[in-house]
Amino acid sequence: MRLEQPFSPLPAPSHRLFAPAPWRAGALLALLMGLGPLSTLADELTPVASSAQPLDLRLAASDAAPAPSSATPTLAGEARTPGVGFEPPEPRLSYLLGAGLRSSPNYSGAAGNRHRISPVWLVSYGRFKLSTGGANALLGYGAEMGGSGATATLLSLRDLQLNASLGFDNGRSASDDPRLSGLPDVRRTITGRLGLGLALGYGWAVGTGLTQDLLGRDAGSQVDTSLSYTWQVTPRTRLVLGGGTSWGNGTYMNSHYGVPAGASSLPAYQAGAGFYSRSIGISFTSALTPQWLVYGGVGGTQLRGPARASPLTERPNGVSANLGVAYRYR
């Protein structure tokens, strides 16, 4: 569920006149995704929600909001109206460095959770970026479309963007959770991804992506789709509400949710291709100074189909959360 790149600074009608209230946006997302209450969701939502908008830490002039004082930490040059469209990447060097506390299930479907400090960083120049997951959103490119790894923008139009990326999949170890004991590890591999983002206007965006294991190991093929709504709460704080769904081919599903015969005390299980999860979440980013940011989010993923039926799935509904601080230069 992933988009990126700033929107064009061209004038546009105020999105506040048309954008639905946050509770209506959430209700529409839930209706479109076919999701139940948040309490029935969850698992491993990586940087929560996708959005095709820049980190807009100043309101557009058409919002008719009081001008911030000189003491208010806003970011000069980012007064763009959310939802207008993409703009070509600028040929300049930008970077971000930060860290945060993250809590998520031990593996997809696990009953136990792990808590850890996760670094976040990004270096970009023009159409090219090298980053960890979540860094695009913090540097100002909206929730990421390419994910972690090396990303190149292939096409950038006003309302449409196409990205290609190379990433590293860490796989899964049998030592990650006692329930995995005896099962073969999910091998680490390199993946390639094509991501397409569409800005709908007034804070709304959709995206889709195809991820492929380039080394022919256990990651197989995956397709994901997302829908998001961005709300500029104050000149320096924004919220992103989003949801999505994911599909995996037989290789991906069987390596992550299958159980080989005789490998453990669990019954043998062959997981076939299918839609395996749907997710919803909310994230925030707020400027403390023009360079220092605080970020965080909470989200849930509900396992479906072959993933939910797997003997490995103890808890089909899990929750992930993160909170951190970062420094950025652009």
C-alpha angles and dihedrals in degrees: 000000000000146000137157151173130080124279125245115271092225113133116267137173114275110275090211091071092059108020114105120243112267093255090052091049089053092048092050092049091050091048093049094046094043090235128161126217116316090248088068095052141075159081129135110000105174115208096345121258129344127253135174096219140101122247092268106196095171127056120242115258091245090064088075091217121156111272111256118247121248088259093060112103103236130147116248116229096023101093094126126143109246115241098027100112147268126301128203113271113261118238097242137110119257132171142178134195128184148124139218146180114261132190122191141143117287087244136344105297097012123142093214128071133213127212122206147152110257122197119218125198142154138183119190140174120181110305095355130082138174114196154139120248115290097017096107092064092051097048091054107268098111122246108335125268100183100043123210123339131042116339133186126190106228098178131014119181129160095271103010136062134179122196136182124200145176118216142175118238111206092201119201135288127214086231092064092085136002091240089064093058112133095013121118116258120255099243124237115249147163118258135197123211139191115198129189123194130189125192110214097184135245093059098310125121139165131200143178135189144185119215121192132186104238095194097051094241128124104308095078115172130322134184122197134183130192144187124196143176123203123205121194099214099178135351089274105029132066136177127209120200116190149155139191149169133226136209128196133193124234095272094053095043097047095046092050103034106017125100118209115224112267094004094114143347089278119099116262113264133182112203115206131203118285149107104308108175147018124194145189132186150149129228136181138202123192131181118231091178132351087277107027120075137183117210139176147143148178129219146158139218126202117206115225140184117355092002093055092048093052119113086228091065109093096158116023091186117058138160132226128191138175140185128183151137130242142182120220138186124194 
